[in-house]
C-alpha cells in the first residue's frame, strides 16, 4: 500500500492548499496508472504526497512554476533568496520592506519574490487585482525561519523529483493525457476565482468539457470542487453534468481562509468548507491507493 504521509510543513503558504487533506485525496486514487497530471498545481500538496513515477504538473502563473523548477534545479538558490528577503522583514520597517518586495514583484513577477510574499502576506491569500497585480497586505505573523524553510526545500525536492513542471492552462494538459493516465484537478472556487486569480479566464464549464473529453479517451479524472460553503450570503451549489462523474465523496477542509481575509479575522463558525471529490470512475476501496482518512 502507498505511503500516504504528506510532507511535514508547507513549502508555500497558498490559499486553498490541500496539505492537511492530501492523504485522504490520494487514498482514492487507483494503484495503477500511467502518467499523473495536475493542471492546478498550486502549493503541490497532492503531487508531493502521491510521489508518482511519471508526472506533469502545471499552472498558468509563471512565477509559481518557476518556484517548482528552481526547487528541482537549484534548491540552494531558493533557500538563499528566501533568507535574504526574510531578513529585511525582521526590523521595525517590516511593512515598508514587504511593500517594496510586492512592488518589485508586480513590476517584474518572479519566483523569489513570490515565495516571500506567500510566506509573509496576510492569511497566505495571494490575491490579484483584475489587472493581475498582487495586492494582499502584509500579515501580522513572522515568516518561518530560514533554517526551517531550508529543511522543507530538501524534503519537498525529493518528493517532486520526477515531476515535470509546465506553464500552461488546464486544457492542453487534460487533452494530452491518454488512456490509463490519472488527472487531479483542484481549480479555484468558482465564486472566488476573480478575487484570487485576477484576470485569469477560468470557467467551470470549460473545465468540465475538458474532463468529458479526457474521460472519453479512458483517462481517469478526479476533481476537487466546492461542496458546501457559504460565500457572502449564499451557499455554493454547482450543478454538474449527469453521468460525467461515477463517484462523489466529501472531504471536510475546515474553515475558509478567503472568508477569514474578507472578514478581517472574525470567527468563522459558519464558514466551513466541504469539498466534493468527484471521480470519473467507480471508486473501489480495495483497488485504491489507500483508505479514506
Buried (B, 14 or more C-beta within 10 A) or exposed (E): EBEBEBBEEBBBBBBBBBBBBBBBBBBBBBEEBBBBBBBBBBBBBBBBBBBBEEBBBBBBBEBBBBBBBBBBEEBEEBBBBBBEBBEBBEEEEBEEBBEBBBEBBBEEBBBBBBBBBBBBBBBBBBBBEEEEBBEBBBBEEEBBEBEEBBBBBEBBBEBBEEBBBBBBBBBEBBEBBEEBBBBBBBBBBBBBBBBBBBEBEBEBEEBBBBBBBBBEEBBBBBBBBBBBBBBEEEEBEEEBEEEBBEBEBEBEBEBBBBBBBBEEEEEBEEBBBEBBBBBBBEBEEEEBBBEBE
